[in-house]
Structure formats: C-alpha cells, structure tokens
Amino acid sequence: MPKRTDIQKILIIGSGPIVIGQACEFDYSGTQACKVLKQEGYKIILVNSNPATIMTDPEIADKTYIEPITVEMVEKIIAKERPDALLPTLGGQTALNTTIGLEQKGVLKKYKVETIGADIQAIKKGEDRQLFKLAMKKIGLDLPKSDRAYNLEEAIAVSEKIGFPLIIRPSFTMGGAGGSIAYNIEEFKVLAKRGLESSIISEILVEESVIGWKEFELEVMRDLKDNVVVICTIENFDPMGVHTGDSITVAPIQTLTNREYQLMRNAAIACIREIGVQTGGSNIQFAVHPETGRMVIIEMNPRVSRSSALSSKATGFPIAKIAAKLAVGYSLDEIPNDITRLTPACFEPAIDYCVVKIPRFTFEKFALAENTLGISMKSVGEAMAIGRTFKEALQKGLRALEIKKSGLESILFKDLEEGKIENEILDKIYRKLRQPNAERIFYIGDAFRAKLDIGLIQDLTKIDRWFLHNIQEIIDCERELLKHKHNLSGELLKKAKEYGFSDKQLAKLLSLSETEVYNLRISMNIVVDFKLVDTCAAEFKAHTPYFYSTYDQ
Amino acid sequence: MQAFLVLEDGKIFKGRSFGASGEALGEVVFNTSMTGYQEIITDPSYKGQIVMMTYPLIGNYGVNKEDAESRRPFLEGFVVKEYSKIASNWRKDQELGEYLKENNILGIEGIDTRRLALHIREQGSMKAVLSTLDFDENSLLEKAKTSRGLTGLDLVKEVTIPRKYVYTQIKDAKFKVVVLDCGVKYNILRELLRYKCNVTVLPAQATSQEILAVHPDGVLLSNGPGDPSAVEYVVKAVSGLIGRVPIFGICLGHQMLGLALGGATYKLKVGHHGANHPVKDLKTGKVYITSQNHGFCVDIDSLPKKDIQLTHVNLNDGTLEGMRHKKLPIFSVQFHPESAPGPQDAEYLFAEFTRLMRKSKKR
C-alpha cells in the first residue's frame, strides 16, 4: 500500500516534562517521527510543553506549540489548525491519556480528526486492566490468577483457591492506598481486612503474586496488512517485582529455548492483533515461572515506549521512524531497511552481540528517598552497553553510569586480597541481596568475592543462575588477575578484556598505572576491535556506521 | 583443550574445544537464529556441514529430550563465540557440551565468529576442518582442501532411516500420509500428527511403487542435507508420484520436486540459515517470517511456467521460496513451515496440505 494522500496535516503530541518514568526517550522517538513524516510531505503540527527537547527545535515540525499538554489546550490547537489526523502513540503515556480525553470530550469527532497508529478502542483495551484481561482471556492467554472479594470470608476463600504469596489491591481507595503482599494466611487476614476497610466500596482484588518470576519483554510491530514482526526480545536480569525501568535488562532473551520463545512470540502477536493496534510498535511483557515454565502475560503498551527506544538502539531498527511510516499507510515490506538498504524492514533483526541496559539512580539528590526498588520506578536515566559477551556489556554499562565505578568493582571491600570476612559484612550482603536496591549488582559481585555459594545468592535474589554464573566468572577472573599480578600471561589479560575489564580497573587490580596496563596489552597485541550493529548478524552488507568496541579476535 | 578451525582458503581460527575431541571435515555455514541451537544441532539437513552460530552466547539453556529434531545430531561440528559452562532452564536435561561429547560432535568456542561470518559472506560457504588433535596448520589446510564438500554428493543416504516405520497410529485420523525421509525433522511429523494424519515414514530409497503401495492420501517430501541433484533416486520416485497423489515438499523436498518437474537447482553463495527470513505469499501479499536452512535453490527461470505457478518469494534476495502445480495437487516451499527453530508463522501450510488431500479424496 502506498502512503495515504487523504490526510495532509498531522498533529503529534509530545511527552511533556521529563519526569521519572518518562524521560528523553520520547523526545527521541517523537523527533524521529516528526522528521520522517515531514520528509514524506505531511504538514506536522507539534504540541509539547517542554521546550528543552530536540523535537521542539524549529526545524523539526512545521508548527510547534509550546503549550501545556491538556485536553483543553490541545482542543484549541485542533480548532485552530484543523489537522486531519492525530498520531498519539509516540509521546508516551501523556499523549495517550490526552488523546483519550479528547475523544471522551467529543473533540476528535467534532473536528473530524482521525487517530492514526492506534485507535481509541485499542488504547483503552491496552490500558484498562479489566478490558485487557478480558481480551487476553478471549485469545486463550494465561494471566496471573485473581478474584474479587467483598468481605473477609470471601477473601479467605479466594486465597485458598489461588495460593500464596498474594497481592491485595483495594478498589477505589481514599488517597490511593496501594497494594500489599501476603506470604501466609496470618498476614493475609490482617492485610485483607485493612484493604477492605480502606476501599470505599469494600472491595479488594486478590491476585496471584508473580514476584520472583522471570520477566521478559517483546517489542512488536504491525502494519495495515497485518504483517507482524518482533524487533527485539528482552530478558530482565532483575526478576518480577522490580519495575522494568529500574531493572537491569538484557537483549536478546538469554535463557529460553526456542520452543518457549516461540510460544511467547505467538502470544505477543496474538496480543497485538487482539488489542487492535493497527500500525506501529507495542511493548508486551511476560512473566515465566522459573521452575514450571508457566507463562503469563503481564501487560502491553499500545505505543512506542521506553523499551522501544532501547530496542531501536539495541538492534539498529528505527522503531519510531518505521512506526510513523506505518501510521500513514506504508506496509513493512515497502520500507527499506536503512542499514542494509537492499533488504526490507519487514524482518526480525538478528543480533550477534549482547546488550545490557542499566538504570541510573540519583539517590544522593533525594536524601529522604529509600534506595530500595519495587513496583514504582525510581531511576532517572539509564546506560546501554553492547558487548560480545554479557560480561563485557555489563561491565561497560556499569562504567557508563558515571558513578565512579570502572566496572563491576567492589562496594564493600577495600583490600580484595584480605582473607577473613566479618559476620557483620556478611549480614549486610544478605540484606542487600534479598531486598532489591540500586546497588544490588555490586553486592552480588561482593557476595561472590565473599565466596558465597551461587545457589544461596540465587535463593536470596531470585536472579536467574545464568546471569549469576556470568558475574561469578567476572569475579573469578578478578581473583586470577590478583593471583597472577606479577606473572600475568597474555591469555589471562585477553580474557580479562573479553570479560569487559577496563584498563583503569585492571590497573587497580594489578597495582600498575593505567598507561602501564595499556602499554602491556599493546605489547601483547591485545587491541580494541570495533564491530558493526547491522540488524542482520553479518548476513548482509551494512551501510550505516554504527559501531561498538570490543575485544574479540 | 585447544581446537583449530582451518578454512580451505587458509584462514585459521584458534579456539577452545567444548565438545568431543577428534577431527571433523565439512562445509562451514553460519546460522543467524538467536534461539534454537538444539534444534539446529539435531537437524539432519546439516549433515556434511560445520555450523557456526552468529549469536555469541550459546549453551545457556542446555539441551532437553523434547526438543531434539532427529534421533541424533548429524552435523560435523559446532562453532560458537562463548559456550556457557552452566545451563539454566527448567526443562534442561543436560549441558550442551556434555551432549556434544556423548554424540561425538566437535565444538569450538572462543573464536571471533563475526569475523568468520563476514569472511563467509564475502567468500561464500567454504570447506573446512575442525580439529582438537592436529595443530599443524599446513596439514590442516591440506585436509580442508581435500575434503569432500557438498556439491554432487548424496548425503541423504547417510541420514535417512534404514527401514519403513509407522510414526503414529491414531484412532481419529483423517488422513494417511507417507513421509519420504530424506533427513526429516521430527517437527514435521509432529505437525502432521497435530493435523490428524497417520504417518508412515519411508526411507529415501523407496520407489514410487513402494510409496503408493501404502495407499497414502498424500506424500510429504522432507527436508534433508546436501545437493539435490545428486539424489537421482528420489527425483525418480517423485516423478513417479506426480499426478498420482497430493504432494507437499519442504526444503530439499521442494528442490526434489523442482527437479522432477523439469527445473534445475543451483548452489547459493552463502545459503539461507536462520529464523528471520521474510517470505512473501504472492497470492495474499502477506509476509511471513520464516525459518530457513538451505544452501541450494530452485532456479526460477528453469521451471516450466505453463504448469508451475510461483507462490512465495524471498524478500531479501528475490529467490524462489514456494511453488504450486497449476492443475495437480502439488505444492512445495523452500523454507520450513514446521519451524523448530524459528517462527511458526507459516504453519498454515500444513492445513493447506490437508485441504488438498481432502479435495483429492472426494474425487
């Protein structure tokens, strides 16, 4: 299908202020969309209250309104500009909410503005928990079990049916009291009673807890011909219970077999179809029980999201740009892949590296905030690193956080060669592993330095053994380096570089200066290599210069 | 333990062994699928080949009994960037390295697989030797050069089953299907079972008379290794089936059908080995992401257009991906509708096969 010629003027809603949970990734996706639609000859009207964004630069849109993103204000803009279409899926949650508001007020109907990308029905189905649940049940997808209760007896009956641990969510609370978690019947009775009391209508939702389950995300795209492709798969290092925005995440998925992954892929495709996102990207999250493999769908975002920006950079596939093209009628097979030029965008990127995203926290700026992590997001940014191994990408990412760490360095130990570890320290490690927190990754490293068993660390953190094993390999390598600091072999130094140790990190371990480490490895012919991000794992020639550094030859 | 991979053009990759020890000869190909190494290792179509995975981290979830695609691995060797020493998955039965050792398959890790992939992409698939015994570069180069390669070689006879067997016998079966085993993947059999077919598997050497003697409602020509033009006996059997029974060809089966219908095949420079190849259904315009594994291809221009309709084409390079006979209930695809590994988007073709069988039965 060629692009639509029945629409000329498109209104794009930006993401507004940069807040925790909604940062510059929406500026990135919105800017991409504006640029590509302008190139296609459409007139772009942009509204964004945040002038400190790239998308509000004068050359990006044809007309830019720096005004509050409210239903009232956008209505005024629509009345004045009379756009043919509204593209709501690129500005994050703010844009979606505003669009729903406009629809409910009858503004879109009044001015004959068509929503492109995702229609109102799809947005509602994706966003409303109840509608989403019904839709997923309809297509046979498993969800966390749940039921409503209106008194304690009913609540107890539900708890017996589902089993512990359980999440208790009071409905319509005064002041929005949140959910709580009960691990046994005693706790449950207290919390359920409290929940019923806090609900205006004395109603609680009792839900199966999936805390500690493995968490996965798929970035999916669909076009008007109903072609659906998976752009990127993501596995969370931190299991369910930590907000995805606060989790260390890894692309692609590492610990699922093909059979399990294809089930998830099929489910994601069925989900985007059922929700009815006509064109563009969606982010779909799943949880998998680590011992039984039971897979449940958690949620879907019918829009470009934080993960889409990450997925674009992780794969080289420009999700927002392609989503914008799909919204105006192109199909995936009609759009060329920018990187290979000769192959179409209708494919699934194959990557030949590992991508790690690490959240960046600034608890030092919020003196009273606890640095523990849970279901509401606390990070203010993130670093993404690419490496040939998970170990390399992890250590590069930790450096990129700019928190004065040159890799997976110790947070507790000054002298790594010291033998005895005091009980006090061990207690602290246990505590820091059990309760997710901003520095947990460093405490995991220290747990291995303290020679704690991988099984114990897994029990405490619920983090998959594969990830933990990789961290153990980093610490083992560190130990080897310390042991052989006076008789360092080229082989060991090469391994350290492949494991992502920086020269600075090595300098500390080897009691050398950074320059000495550099000169040493140059003399051993251990030099940096730059590899290409090409969307196709070297199968086709790439034309875009997008490289990452690595030590692999 | 050390391991060397030496290509016929003299390129040497030095790594570590994580599988069996010994020496293996084969054509090096790369596979770009990011999951499914177990299915790849047990796919008989890799007979004669040393398979390199472009995804660098392999072994993460181990191997399990359910995901095997044949009775044992047939590939010659396995090449990865980093082998995971631990496997983490609730269905894991075994670590990958242990599995390779048990099955006497060589594995090498610690080499720059991207560099190898780029080299093959530029130079084409190449003969090679993988060794944990011989580290003399000249001697290895000689072995690689003089190895048998794939062209003109009948590898089907090395992977097919020795005698006929009945895969399934279900009570509510709707169709009786003969699968000609040129190196069939189990998931083809599983799919047929899902569509209520009683399946009899025949060795690749079966003649058309032997196949028809089973009185099948349809015949499935399976995937398999190597050069289709070297397997004349299968082409001959297929010629004898045309017009007598509905036929569905997959991968090598598609190529055999192409030859039997008067077409020709040729070897691709690199081949398609992966799980992300876009294929367009020319009738509906829809695009399917497919699983692929082939080094040879049916030449579009060689097919008699008066009988044959092209149905599928590869969007990456325009090569033929599927065809059907204009009058007879015969169709075939170059990709793998049974997936395993890879997307299950094209699974509808098994339904299409049953539709053809139903129609023929009515007549």
Interface residues (C-beta under 8 A of the other chain):
Chain A: K225 D226 N227 V229 V230 T233 P252 I253 Q254 T255 L256 T257 N258 R259 E260 Y261 Q262 R265 N266 H289 P290 E291 T292 G293 L332 D333 L342 T343 P344 C346 F347 E348 P349 A350 I351 D352 Y353 C354 R388 T389 F390 D464 R465 W466 H469 E473 D529 K531 C536 A537 A538 E539 F540 K541 D552 Q553
Chain B: F30 T32 S33 M34 T35 G36 Q38 E39 T54 Y55 P56 L57 N60 Y61 N64 E66 D67 K81 E82 S84 K85 I86 A87 S88 N89 W90 R91 D112 T113 R114 R115 A117 L118 R121 V270 G274 A275 N276 H277 P278 K280 G285 K286 V287 I289 L315 N316 S339 A340 P341 G342 P343 Q344
